[in-house]
């Protein structure tokens, strides 16, 4: 008999999945970013800021989708004036996004921006960045230093971008600001490549305690972009890195918020509303599970309370998952067993199961957690 102890087959995990990286906290119109507070979801208007009616319409859509912070492009002085008017009509935090002309950032701060976003690669000299910081200090608003792999500062732009160069670009802007006493800084390091985005943010988090806005930039059309974003943003969040997120999709910004909230939910960082767990089905399934799951999903009530619902095809994994959920169903031959809080409460024919499950979800939603 081998007297040797069993070899270690699992490396010790350095950090719990649930541990968030410690960062400073900044506030954007009262909404905190960093310092262990909840991870917020951001998006950016796709219409010109100077088209006030359309901008307000898109802001309303984003707000009802659950967007926490909204960014607007400031191209010129007309956009600054439009921003001022939009600001007066909206409660959500609004971020002014400025490239090239630092004077627009100063004007946007005066026009009521709740945060400024500038890119060190194209805003120009340290002196200009310091002028922007001085305006931000005067109006009590944070600045996001947004580094993009595709627009690194000139001295770093030779050859291919790397995670190290991205962090260096951020450091070049951050250190003078910190030295001048400006503290309210959020940083983003984005690439279209999820792996480079992850590497840059991990490296940054190892060296700085500033809050991180994370996202995979230019992620693509919604189907592919959602996957690329889930890989990049999700990996970082799971390892505790990231204080606010933006999914960048070639499409409707509302879709960015929907995908962002799905990523947060998958990472266990959004415990609100109904979360569905459903099996992929296989040759053992003797109910129309896909039809039932789709109909339930379509008819789910919009609620604040967090409720887990399991929709399972058979007796293999069905009872286990259904027991773990708040309410669940496990398929048999043309019927489902209905589980609630770990116990079977009823046998329901397939034709009635959607209505029956929805009643249980509504009832759970109506019960107070106190
Ligand atoms: S729960 Fe049953 S039907 Fe669903 S995938 Fe597993 S074995 Fe197949």
Boltz pocket constraint, residues with backbone or C-beta under 6 A from the ligand:
constraints:
  - pocket:
      binder: B
      contacts: [[A, 279], [A, 280], [A, 281], [A, 282], [A, 283], [A, 284], [A, 285], [A, 312], [A, 313], [A, 314], [A, 315], [A, 316], [A, 317], [A, 318]]
      max_distance: 6.0
